[in-house]
Amino acid sequence: MLIVSNRPTTGPLWVFSLQQQKLNVVLESNPSQALQRWEKEIPDLIILDLNHPKVPMLELIKSLRGEMLIPILLLASAWSEEEMLEAYEAGIDDFLPKPISPSLLHAKIKVWLRRSASISIDVLNSLKVGTLQLFPSEKTILANSRAVRLTNLELRLLYYLMNRPGQIVPIEELNQRVWGYNTEADNTMLKNVVYRLRRKIETDPANPLIIQTITGVGYKLAAE
């Protein structure tokens, strides 16, 4: 979990509180560095608690959402309903008005972590298809002779495809298996996850050979 906070008192307090709950927490005080951090190690959830004017905050949210699908929670006070709606439109998953108690924050975090991890990685076996090796317990894929970390959504999607190499998997089936429900909006989310996976495992993401698009139908993982 990544907390982005430039508040010298509350940021460290949140980290300490969440670590007491046995959660792995990283604190980043510089928003621009937070945008770079996801490239090295993608967290399961991001909490924003920044002393920022509204417009820069919305731009940061849009930048984060443009690169990832993980839950983004915004802690803020004295925002109007219109401003909160703008934050949701920019890409947050939940708005948490301040002040907020640690126990309520813990409860919110647990809910969102459950939603982004509906498959228990503890029960998933390692898989090998062609040159790909997937290690679910470590959330890692070995591709092109390098190990790359995966988000929960990426892990669930890739695991499902790797269990069906060479088979065309319909979009509706993937939406159901990865998110647990099926709506038209999820088709765009699915494309975004596929895009991110291709950046991680394909030699040339613009001309993918491993995860193939079957236009209007679904996706297929190359058998070799």
N, C-alpha and C positions, 0 to 999 in steps of 0.2 A: 504494500500500500504506500502511496506517495502523498504526503501532505505538502502543499505549497503555501507557505505563510511567511510574510515579512514582518509579522508582529513579534517582537522580541520576547514577550511574556507568554502569550497564549499558544504559539506554535510549539515550543518545547514542552509545555504542559500537556497538549494533546498527544504528543509523541509518547511521553511518559505514561499517560493514562492508558493509551491503547496497547503499549508494550506490556503493561500489567495484565492485559487480557490475552497475552500470548500471541499477539499479532506482530507480524514483521512490518515495521514502519520506517520509512525514510523521510527526512525533512529537507525541503529545498526552499530557500528564502528568495532565490532569484527566478522570476517567472521565465525569463529567456532560457536559463539553464534547465528549467523543468521541461521545456519543449524539446531539448536535446537528450534528456535523460532517457526517454522512452525508447530511443534507438538502441540503447545499450541493455536496458533491462525494463521490460514493460510491466508495470504494476497491474494488480487486479482491480484497483480502485484509486481514484484521485479525489482528494479533498482540497478545495480552495478556500483559504481564509486570509484574504489579502486586504491591505489598506490601500485600495486603488479606487480612483473615480470609476463611475459606471462604464463609460465608453471603453477605456483600456481593458477593463475586466471582461466586457463582452467580446472584444477582439481576441483576448487570450483564450476564452472559452471556444470561440470559433476555430482558432488555430489548433487547439487540442483535439476538438471533435473532428477536424478535418484529417487527423492522422490516426485516430484510434476509436474503438467502439466500447471501451471499458467505461464503467459508470463514473460520472463526474458529479460530485456533490459540492454545492456552494453554501458556505457559511457567510451570512451577511445580516446586517441590521438596518432598519429604517428604509427599506426598499418598498416602494409603492407596488400595488398589484400590477400595474402596467410594466414597471421595471422587472418584476419577477417573471412576467410573461415573456419579456424580451430575453431574459436569461434562459428560459426554457427553449425559446426559439433558436437561440445561439447554440444550444446543445447540452445544457446540463440535464441530469436525470432527476435531481431532487434539490429543492431549495430549503435550507434549514435556517429559520430565523434565529438570530442571536438576541439575548443570551440563550444558550442551550445547555442542559445538564450533561455531564459525561455519560450517565446511564442511558439517556435518550439517544445521544450520538452513537454509543455502542450498539444500541438496538437497531438504529438505521443502517449502520455499517454491516451488521450481520445479515439483514434482509437483502441488501444489495450484493453482498458476497455470495449469498445463496443463489440469487438470480443469475449471477455470472458464472456459477460453477454447479450447474444442475447435474453434471456427471461427476461422480466421485473418482478422482484420479487414482485413488488407492486400489481400485478394483480393475483398472485397465492394464492389459499386458503390453509389453513392448512389441512393436511391429516393424517389419522390414519388407519394403516393396521396391524392387530395383535398387537404385542407389540411395533411397531414402530409408533412414532408421529413426523411428519415433520412440521416445522414452517419456511416457505420460507422467510418471511420478516426478520427473525432473522438469516437466513442461519444456522439453527440448527436442528439436529435430536435427538430425545430422544430414546435411545436404551439401553437395559440392565440397566435401572434405572439411566442412566447418559446422560447428554446433551453434544453433540459433534458438533463442528463447521464444516461446509462444504464449499468447494470451489464452485465457480459458476458451473463448469463442473459436480462436484459431485451432486450438487443440481438439475441440469437439468436432469441428468440421473436417479437419485432416484425418482424425481417427476414423470417422465414419467413411470417408472416401477410401482410405487405405484398407479398410475391411472389404471393399468391393472393387478391387483393381480391374480396370478394363470394362466396368459396367457403367452405363449411363444412369445417374441418380437424378430424378426429377427435382426441380426447384422446390415444389411443395413438400416433398419428403425431407429435403435438407432443412427447410424452415422448421418443420415439425420436430426434427431430431435435435437441431442445434438450439433453437429457442423454446421449443415446447408448445408452440402455437403457430398459426398460419394467418398472416395478413398481407395485404398488398405492399404495405410499407416495408416488410421484411425483405422483399426482393432486392431493394436497394442496399439494405444492410448486408445481405448475403454477398452481393457484388463487391462491397467494400472489404469484407473479410477475405474473399478470394483474391482481391487485388493485393492485400497486405501479404497473404501467403505467397503469392507469386514473387513478390519482391524479396522474400526470404529464401525461397527454394529453387527458383528458376534461374538458369544461366542468363537468359534474356527475357525478363518479365514482359516486355512488349510483344514477344513472340513465344508464348508459353508452350512447352512440350509436355510438362508433367500434369498440370491441372488444365484440362481442355474444356472449352465452352461448347456445348451443344446448343446452338441458338434456338431460343424459344422452348427448350426442353429442360436442360439442366447442365450438370457437369460430370466429367469423367476423369478419373485418375489413370494415367498411362500405366499399363501392366508392367512395362519394362523401363 
